[in-house]
Amino acid sequence: MPYVRDSDELERRIRGYSPIGYRVSVSPLGEGFIEEVIQEYKQRSQYRVRLDKRIKFEEYADMVGAETRKMNVQEIQKLYRGMLPPFPEELLERGMSRQDILRIDLERTGCLDEQGSVPCIIADWSQLYLTEIESGMFVEYSEGYATTHVEEGTGGIRVWAGQVVGAIPASKNPEGKWPIVLLEAFEPVTYYRTPQGINNLVIKKGFYSQKAVVLAYGIVEAMEDFEKETGGQIMPKEGRWSDDRKEYFLDQPMDLKVIEKFCKQNYPNEIHCLLQAMLMFIIPINIGERGTFKPLRRGDIEDYVKAIQFEYDF
């Protein structure tokens, strides 16, 4: 079946989305669920996570390396990048330890109970990953990659945002021991830019466009070699290379059946031949092979809405 998406319904659901209730693991404390969204901006998202198991304050302090050595005002200011720390003057004059600061922060956020236990934590998005993934959830798949390929501003992390539209159990995974999540990306992704954790063997019609609009360099080289050897022509000449010369953007979409026939005739045992011409709408990802699934951050909601409302004519 061809890929079909109800953009208006998806926009309605995205605008009403909340990660509250999503089950997560938060390092180093363990598992729990998102109880409250504290703040959401493009650069930072924070959540209150209610922990399944309370932990003693002293144990938590040890986990995060909060020392008991008293610091003077100048040392405390360094922790706050030279700004005036948000503590009473008398406390600063007596000296405060990192453990003192941690205790006050937990008390302010309601995450230190009368028994001296930590029932919740204020956590950054970067600290969380989902422990339960179900259809209909809005998520981001986050994957670290080699620093030699770091794109400007990514910090070595690449992220794909979308909604979960299905799953495949590990018992039916032809690639290995991992269960598979089917991620419908808000914005179509060329195969070359898909995650390392993609499962190539379960990709089927309906997951990708029937038109090729971008060709990865491998299939381009294969077509150029074919033309040199046979004198025929299959490679479209009208297009342009990406800045890293890894993808060739076609001026006019190309029927994927043409490339499929070329691959079957010339590279019948090379699965990547056809894959390198695909524009993916749904990405099957092995859970646990490479990266982690995280709650969708709402700071980029308007960008996602623009992406899903864009009408493709192929």
C-alpha positions as a LaTeX table, in Angstrom:
\begin{tabular}{lrrr}
\hline
Residue & $x$ (\AA) & $y$ (\AA) & $z$ (\AA) \\
\hline
Met1 & 0.00 & 0.00 & 0.00 \\
Pro2 & 1.17 & 3.54 & $-0.67$ \\
Tyr3 & 2.04 & 5.72 & 2.31 \\
Val4 & $-0.92$ & 7.78 & 3.54 \\
Arg5 & $-0.95$ & 10.28 & 6.41 \\
Asp6 & $-3.81$ & 12.34 & 7.83 \\
Ser7 & $-1.82$ & 15.54 & 8.37 \\
Asp8 & $-4.69$ & 17.47 & 10.00 \\
Glu9 & $-5.34$ & 14.72 & 12.55 \\
Leu10 & $-1.62$ & 14.37 & 13.27 \\
Glu11 & $-1.32$ & 18.14 & 13.80 \\
Arg12 & $-4.24$ & 18.08 & 16.22 \\
Arg13 & $-2.62$ & 15.29 & 18.23 \\
Ile14 & 0.80 & 16.95 & 18.25 \\
Arg15 & $-0.60$ & 20.25 & 19.53 \\
Gly16 & $-2.36$ & 18.41 & 22.34 \\
Tyr17 & 0.60 & 16.19 & 23.16 \\
Ser18 & 2.01 & 15.85 & 26.67 \\
Pro19 & 4.72 & 13.44 & 27.87 \\
Ile20 & 3.11 & 13.21 & 31.33 \\
Gly21 & 2.71 & 9.55 & 32.22 \\
Tyr22 & 5.50 & 8.34 & 29.92 \\
Arg23 & 7.61 & 5.75 & 31.71 \\
Val24 & 11.31 & 6.55 & 31.72 \\
Ser25 & 14.64 & 5.66 & 33.22 \\
Val26 & 16.58 & 8.56 & 34.72 \\
Ser27 & 20.27 & 8.19 & 35.41 \\
Pro28 & 21.48 & 7.34 & 38.01 \\
Leu29 & 18.29 & 6.81 & 40.05 \\
Gly30 & 16.33 & 4.19 & 38.15 \\
Glu31 & 12.85 & 4.06 & 36.64 \\
Gly32 & 9.69 & 6.09 & 37.13 \\
Phe33 & 7.22 & 8.19 & 35.18 \\
Ile34 & 7.06 & 11.81 & 34.04 \\
Glu35 & 4.82 & 13.58 & 36.53 \\
Glu36 & 5.20 & 17.20 & 35.41 \\
Val37 & 6.78 & 19.30 & 32.69 \\
Ile38 & 8.90 & 21.93 & 34.45 \\
Gln39 & 10.12 & 23.88 & 31.42 \\
Glu40 & 10.32 & 23.39 & 27.67 \\
Tyr41 & 12.49 & 25.45 & 25.40 \\
Lys42 & 14.35 & 24.69 & 22.19 \\
Gln43 & 17.62 & 24.45 & 24.08 \\
Arg44 & 16.43 & 22.79 & 27.29 \\
Ser45 & 13.57 & 20.67 & 28.57 \\
Gln46 & 13.13 & 19.61 & 32.20 \\
Tyr47 & 10.69 & 17.21 & 33.82 \\
Arg48 & 9.72 & 16.04 & 37.29 \\
Val49 & 10.08 & 12.26 & 37.35 \\
Arg50 & 8.28 & 10.34 & 40.11 \\
Leu51 & 10.54 & 7.41 & 40.99 \\
Asp52 & 9.28 & 3.85 & 41.42 \\
Lys53 & 11.60 & 3.41 & 44.41 \\
Arg54 & 12.54 & 6.15 & 46.85 \\
Ile55 & 16.22 & 6.52 & 47.59 \\
Lys56 & 17.91 & 7.84 & 50.74 \\
Phe57 & 19.31 & 11.33 & 50.36 \\
Glu58 & 22.80 & 10.24 & 51.44 \\
Glu59 & 22.80 & 7.48 & 48.85 \\
Tyr60 & 21.72 & 9.89 & 46.14 \\
Ala61 & 24.40 & 12.39 & 47.20 \\
Asp62 & 27.02 & 9.66 & 46.84 \\
Met63 & 25.69 & 8.75 & 43.38 \\
Val64 & 26.10 & 12.28 & 42.07 \\
Gly65 & 29.38 & 12.96 & 43.89 \\
Ala66 & 28.04 & 15.67 & 46.21 \\
Glu67 & 30.87 & 16.24 & 48.70 \\
Thr68 & 30.50 & 17.36 & 52.34 \\
Arg69 & 33.50 & 19.73 & 52.28 \\
Lys70 & 32.41 & 23.30 & 53.07 \\
Met71 & 33.10 & 25.85 & 50.33 \\
Asn72 & 33.53 & 29.60 & 50.72 \\
Val73 & 31.52 & 32.24 & 48.85 \\
Gln74 & 34.03 & 32.49 & 46.00 \\
Glu75 & 33.98 & 28.73 & 45.41 \\
Ile76 & 30.19 & 28.66 & 45.45 \\
Gln77 & 30.03 & 31.55 & 42.97 \\
Lys78 & 32.16 & 29.53 & 40.55 \\
Leu79 & 29.47 & 26.86 & 40.57 \\
Tyr80 & 26.99 & 29.52 & 39.45 \\
Arg81 & 29.32 & 30.99 & 36.80 \\
Gly82 & 30.16 & 34.05 & 38.88 \\
Met83 & 26.53 & 34.97 & 39.63 \\
Leu84 & 25.25 & 35.51 & 43.14 \\
Pro85 & 24.10 & 32.10 & 44.46 \\
Pro86 & 20.39 & 31.93 & 45.41 \\
Phe87 & 21.02 & 31.23 & 49.10 \\
Pro88 & 20.66 & 33.31 & 52.31 \\
Glu89 & 23.74 & 35.37 & 53.14 \\
Glu90 & 24.19 & 33.71 & 56.53 \\
Leu91 & 24.46 & 30.28 & 54.89 \\
Leu92 & 27.05 & 31.53 & 52.43 \\
Glu93 & 29.11 & 33.11 & 55.22 \\
Arg94 & 29.13 & 29.86 & 57.23 \\
Gly95 & 30.14 & 27.93 & 54.16 \\
Met96 & 28.16 & 25.38 & 52.19 \\
Ser97 & 29.02 & 21.98 & 50.78 \\
Arg98 & 27.79 & 20.53 & 47.52 \\
Gln99 & 25.66 & 18.21 & 49.62 \\
Asp100 & 24.08 & 21.22 & 51.37 \\
Ile101 & 23.25 & 22.75 & 47.99 \\
Leu102 & 21.81 & 19.46 & 46.74 \\
Arg103 & 19.58 & 19.15 & 49.82 \\
Ile104 & 18.23 & 22.69 & 49.42 \\
Asp105 & 17.55 & 22.15 & 45.70 \\
Leu106 & 15.60 & 18.96 & 46.46 \\
Glu107 & 13.60 & 20.67 & 49.20 \\
Arg108 & 12.72 & 23.58 & 46.88 \\
Thr109 & 11.42 & 21.22 & 44.21 \\
Gly110 & 9.44 & 19.05 & 46.63 \\
Cys111 & 11.69 & 16.06 & 46.04 \\
Leu112 & 12.91 & 15.46 & 49.60 \\
Asp113 & 10.39 & 13.98 & 52.02 \\
Glu114 & 10.23 & 14.13 & 55.83 \\
Gln115 & 12.02 & 10.78 & 56.13 \\
Gly116 & 15.02 & 12.10 & 54.22 \\
Ser117 & 14.25 & 10.12 & 51.08 \\
Val118 & 14.18 & 11.27 & 47.45 \\
Pro119 & 10.83 & 10.31 & 45.85 \\
Cys120 & 11.28 & 12.33 & 42.66 \\
Ile121 & 13.87 & 14.22 & 40.65 \\
Ile122 & 13.99 & 17.18 & 38.29 \\
Ala123 & 15.70 & 15.77 & 35.21 \\
Asp124 & 16.89 & 17.17 & 31.91 \\
Trp125 & 15.72 & 15.56 & 28.67 \\
Ser126 & 19.26 & 14.29 & 28.10 \\
Gln127 & 19.06 & 12.19 & 31.29 \\
Leu128 & 15.94 & 10.30 & 30.25 \\
Tyr129 & 15.10 & 7.41 & 28.00 \\
Leu130 & 11.80 & 5.62 & 27.54 \\
Thr131 & 11.40 & 2.18 & 29.12 \\
Glu132 & 7.98 & 1.49 & 27.59 \\
Ile133 & 7.13 & 2.34 & 23.99 \\
Glu134 & 3.62 & 2.02 & 22.56 \\
Ser135 & 1.85 & 2.93 & 19.34 \\
Gly136 & 0.65 & 6.53 & 19.30 \\
Met137 & 3.49 & 7.87 & 21.44 \\
Phe138 & 5.45 & 10.90 & 20.24 \\
Val139 & 9.15 & 10.28 & 20.60 \\
Glu140 & 12.65 & 11.23 & 19.55 \\
Tyr141 & 15.18 & 8.57 & 18.69 \\
Ser142 & 18.62 & 9.73 & 19.80 \\
Glu143 & 21.84 & 8.20 & 18.54 \\
Gly144 & 25.46 & 9.14 & 19.18 \\
Tyr145 & 27.95 & 8.77 & 16.33 \\
Ala146 & 31.66 & 9.16 & 15.62 \\
Thr147 & 33.11 & 12.62 & 16.21 \\
Thr148 & 34.77 & 12.48 & 12.78 \\
His149 & 31.28 & 12.84 & 11.31 \\
Val150 & 29.84 & 15.35 & 13.77 \\
Glu151 & 27.66 & 17.89 & 12.02 \\
Glu152 & 28.00 & 21.45 & 13.24 \\
Gly153 & 26.06 & 22.02 & 16.43 \\
Thr154 & 24.96 & 18.41 & 17.04 \\
Gly155 & 27.57 & 17.58 & 19.66 \\
Gly156 & 27.90 & 14.11 & 18.20 \\
Ile157 & 24.19 & 13.31 & 18.59 \\
Arg158 & 21.63 & 12.86 & 15.85 \\
Val159 & 17.89 & 12.85 & 16.56 \\
Trp160 & 14.85 & 11.68 & 14.59 \\
Ala161 & 11.41 & 12.86 & 15.75 \\
Gly162 & 8.09 & 11.22 & 15.00 \\
Gln163 & 5.26 & 9.04 & 16.25 \\
Val164 & 5.31 & 5.32 & 16.98 \\
Val165 & 2.99 & 3.53 & 14.56 \\
Gly166 & 3.77 & $-0.09$ & 15.35 \\
Ala167 & 6.20 & $-2.67$ & 16.64 \\
Ile168 & 7.67 & $-6.04$ & 15.70 \\
Pro169 & 8.63 & $-8.50$ & 18.47 \\
Ala170 & 12.21 & $-9.70$ & 18.79 \\
Ser171 & 11.09 & $-13.22$ & 17.83 \\
Lys172 & 10.23 & $-11.94$ & 14.35 \\
Asn173 & 13.36 & $-9.81$ & 13.84 \\
Pro174 & 15.46 & $-11.33$ & 11.03 \\
Glu175 & 18.49 & $-9.20$ & 12.01 \\
Gly176 & 18.96 & $-10.19$ & 15.62 \\
Lys177 & 17.66 & $-10.23$ & 19.20 \\
Trp178 & 16.09 & $-6.77$ & 19.34 \\
Pro179 & 12.41 & $-5.80$ & 19.22 \\
Ile180 & 11.63 & $-3.24$ & 16.52 \\
Val181 & 9.82 & 0.09 & 16.74 \\
Leu182 & 8.20 & 1.53 & 13.62 \\
Leu183 & 8.82 & 5.28 & 13.73 \\
Glu184 & 6.79 & 7.52 & 11.41 \\
Ala185 & 9.11 & 10.49 & 10.95 \\
Phe186 & 7.49 & 13.93 & 10.96 \\
Glu187 & 9.75 & 14.80 & 8.03 \\
Pro188 & 10.73 & 12.16 & 5.43 \\
Val189 & 14.34 & 10.97 & 5.72 \\
Thr190 & 16.61 & 9.84 & 2.91 \\
Tyr191 & 18.01 & 6.38 & 3.54 \\
Tyr192 & 21.57 & 7.71 & 3.82 \\
Arg193 & 20.47 & 9.96 & 6.73 \\
Thr194 & 18.54 & 7.27 & 8.63 \\
Pro195 & 19.80 & 5.97 & 12.00 \\
Gln196 & 22.52 & 3.35 & 12.35 \\
Gly197 & 19.94 & 1.29 & 14.22 \\
Ile198 & 17.63 & 0.94 & 11.19 \\
Asn199 & 16.49 & $-2.59$ & 10.39 \\
Asn200 & 16.97 & $-3.04$ & 6.65 \\
Leu201 & 15.32 & $-6.45$ & 6.40 \\
Val202 & 11.81 & $-5.43$ & 7.48 \\
Ile203 & 11.48 & $-2.40$ & 5.19 \\
Lys204 & 8.47 & $-2.89$ & 2.92 \\
Lys205 & 6.26 & $-0.97$ & 0.54 \\
Gly206 & 4.39 & 1.75 & 2.36 \\
Phe207 & 7.47 & 2.66 & 4.36 \\
Tyr208 & 9.00 & 4.72 & 1.55 \\
Ser209 & 8.17 & 6.87 & $-1.46$ \\
Gln210 & 7.71 & 5.22 & $-4.86$ \\
Lys211 & 9.72 & 8.09 & $-6.33$ \\
Ala212 & 13.44 & 8.65 & $-5.84$ \\
Val213 & 14.29 & 12.28 & $-5.16$ \\
Val214 & 17.77 & 11.84 & $-3.62$ \\
Leu215 & 20.39 & 9.22 & $-4.48$ \\
Ala216 & 23.19 & 8.23 & $-2.09$ \\
Tyr217 & 26.70 & 8.31 & $-3.55$ \\
Gly218 & 26.95 & 4.50 & $-3.71$ \\
Ile219 & 24.05 & 4.05 & $-6.14$ \\
Val220 & 25.28 & 7.05 & $-8.15$ \\
Glu221 & 28.70 & 5.44 & $-8.56$ \\
Ala222 & 27.07 & 2.13 & $-9.53$ \\
Met223 & 24.98 & 3.85 & $-12.23$ \\
Glu224 & 27.98 & 5.78 & $-13.55$ \\
Asp225 & 30.03 & 2.54 & $-13.77$ \\
Phe226 & 27.16 & 0.88 & $-15.64$ \\
Glu227 & 27.03 & 3.72 & $-18.14$ \\
Lys228 & 30.80 & 3.57 & $-18.73$ \\
Glu229 & 30.69 & $-0.18$ & $-19.31$ \\
Thr230 & 27.57 & $-0.36$ & $-21.49$ \\
Gly231 & 27.32 & 3.05 & $-23.11$ \\
Gly232 & 23.71 & 3.25 & $-21.92$ \\
Gln233 & 22.15 & 5.93 & $-19.75$ \\
Ile234 & 20.26 & 5.50 & $-16.50$ \\
Met235 & 21.67 & 8.19 & $-14.23$ \\
Pro236 & 19.69 & 11.46 & $-14.39$ \\
Lys237 & 22.05 & 14.31 & $-15.26$ \\
Glu238 & 19.98 & 17.14 & $-13.85$ \\
Gly239 & 20.66 & 17.57 & $-10.16$ \\
Arg240 & 23.15 & 18.71 & $-7.57$ \\
Trp241 & 25.39 & 17.22 & $-4.90$ \\
Ser242 & 24.99 & 17.84 & $-1.17$ \\
Asp243 & 27.78 & 19.85 & 0.47 \\
Asp244 & 29.45 & 16.64 & 1.73 \\
Arg245 & 28.96 & 14.98 & $-1.70$ \\
Lys246 & 27.22 & 12.02 & $-0.10$ \\
Glu247 & 23.82 & 12.58 & $-1.73$ \\
Tyr248 & 22.70 & 13.66 & $-5.20$ \\
Phe249 & 19.48 & 15.69 & $-5.30$ \\
Leu250 & 17.50 & 15.09 & $-8.50$ \\
Asp251 & 15.83 & 18.02 & $-10.22$ \\
Gln252 & 13.00 & 15.69 & $-11.22$ \\
Pro253 & 11.78 & 12.66 & $-9.21$ \\
Met254 & 12.70 & 9.29 & $-10.69$ \\
Asp255 & 10.41 & 6.23 & $-10.65$ \\
Leu256 & 11.78 & 3.85 & $-8.05$ \\
Lys257 & 10.84 & 0.87 & $-10.26$ \\
Val258 & 13.56 & 1.90 & $-12.71$ \\
Ile259 & 16.19 & 1.73 & $-9.97$ \\
Glu260 & 14.73 & $-1.50$ & $-8.61$ \\
Lys261 & 15.08 & $-3.13$ & $-12.04$ \\
Phe262 & 18.65 & $-1.82$ & $-12.36$ \\
Cys263 & 19.60 & $-3.25$ & $-8.96$ \\
Lys264 & 18.02 & $-6.67$ & $-9.63$ \\
Gln265 & 19.85 & $-7.00$ & $-12.94$ \\
Asn266 & 23.25 & $-5.73$ & $-11.82$ \\
Tyr267 & 23.45 & $-6.14$ & $-8.03$ \\
Pro268 & 20.97 & $-8.89$ & $-7.14$ \\
Asn269 & 22.64 & $-9.72$ & $-3.82$ \\
Glu270 & 23.25 & $-6.16$ & $-2.63$ \\
Ile271 & 20.32 & $-4.97$ & $-0.51$ \\
His272 & 21.75 & $-1.46$ & $-0.17$ \\
Cys273 & 21.53 & $-0.84$ & $-3.92$ \\
Leu274 & 17.81 & $-0.03$ & $-3.84$ \\
Leu275 & 17.83 & 1.25 & $-0.27$ \\
Gln276 & 20.19 & 4.08 & $-1.24$ \\
Ala277 & 17.48 & 5.54 & $-3.48$ \\
Met278 & 14.71 & 5.47 & $-0.89$ \\
Leu279 & 13.00 & 8.35 & 0.86 \\
Met280 & 11.74 & 6.90 & 4.15 \\
Phe281 & 8.40 & 7.79 & 5.73 \\
Ile282 & 8.47 & 4.98 & 8.31 \\
Ile283 & 11.77 & 3.87 & 9.84 \\
Pro284 & 12.02 & 0.45 & 11.51 \\
Ile285 & 14.52 & 0.78 & 14.38 \\
Asn286 & 16.04 & $-1.97$ & 16.51 \\
Ile287 & 15.43 & $-1.16$ & 20.20 \\
Gly288 & 18.69 & $-1.33$ & 22.13 \\
Glu289 & 21.10 & $-1.87$ & 19.25 \\
Arg290 & 22.43 & 1.69 & 19.00 \\
Gly291 & 20.53 & 4.61 & 20.47 \\
Thr292 & 17.67 & 5.40 & 22.84 \\
Phe293 & 14.08 & 6.56 & 22.55 \\
Lys294 & 13.19 & 9.72 & 24.46 \\
Pro295 & 10.02 & 11.79 & 24.98 \\
Leu296 & 9.32 & 14.30 & 22.24 \\
Arg297 & 10.34 & 17.81 & 23.30 \\
Arg298 & 7.62 & 20.40 & 22.70 \\
Gly299 & 10.06 & 23.24 & 22.02 \\
Asp300 & 10.10 & 22.37 & 18.31 \\
Ile301 & 6.37 & 21.68 & 17.91 \\
Glu302 & 5.83 & 24.41 & 15.30 \\
Asp303 & 8.67 & 23.02 & 13.17 \\
Tyr304 & 7.09 & 19.56 & 13.33 \\
Val305 & 3.68 & 20.96 & 12.32 \\
Lys306 & 5.21 & 22.65 & 9.27 \\
Ala307 & 6.93 & 19.40 & 8.32 \\
Ile308 & 3.79 & 17.25 & 8.49 \\
Gln309 & 1.65 & 19.79 & 6.62 \\
Phe310 & 4.07 & 19.99 & 3.67 \\
Glu311 & 2.48 & 18.29 & 0.67 \\
Tyr312 & 4.75 & 16.09 & $-1.39$ \\
Asp313 & 3.89 & 15.60 & $-5.05$ \\
Phe314 & 5.58 & 12.24 & $-5.34$ \\
\hline
\end{tabular}
